[in-house]
């Protein structure tokens, strides 16, 4: 119990402290930073593959904050065989009636894999709390359950990065209008999104309490301003790369001398060395 009390609230974060005015100078700056971070992310993924490490990225944020766009840029240059995206919606019939963490346990990555959660176990203390889908006793109990769950993951060797993508109500309304106007984006807009917007103050309260109760020294929250999409994407990628590379050797391996010698012989027309033949 003493450890839990010490860790909970270890990293104070509030929505009001996230500067929504942050933005990049221009598109050229965005493209340059994005390409560099995507290459860095590829190197990190390959290091995790070689070393059998596991990584979990949990994304939360307002509707239209940019989670989908971030995931596309994050995964664009990664090896899809070792990167799994989990879009989290309402629990299935098989998942209903089980502990709410069950379906997340089932999606945890094996060694060498990266798992990206588009929404996460924090639904218990956000949408389920605000929309009355969980009782007060259930969502209040969930803070301690989540902290223990995340501590088990980290103690097991998983690297966990938690990001909250923040925007203003004005930006969200403008993005709703855009989705309605653009045919291929209309599928993203539902009546549920509009209903959730009416509960904005209740969500703000729930988010700030989530930060206070579950941003720990083991698994801190990172609040990212996404009012300007270019800045938000770059900042999220920067945080992910920094956290995944911390204390990990991400240097690409040196070329195998035997393979290099075999390629030299092939280039000289001498065929494959005997020791490399099938």
Secondary structure, DSSP 8 states (H G I E B T S, - for coil): -HHHHHHTTSS---GGGS-TT---S-HHHHHHHHHHHHHHHHHHHHHHHHHT--EEEEEEE-TTSSHHHHHHHHHTTS-GGGEEEEE--S--TTTTTS-TTHHHHTT---TT-EEEEES-GGGGGTHHHHTTSS-HHHHHHHHHHHHHHHHHHHHTT-EEEEEEEE--HHHHHHHHHHHHHSGGGGGG--HHHHHHHTTHHHHHHHHHHHHHHH--SSS-EEEEE-SSHHHHHHHHHHHHHHHHHTT---------HHHHHHHHHHHTT----GGG--
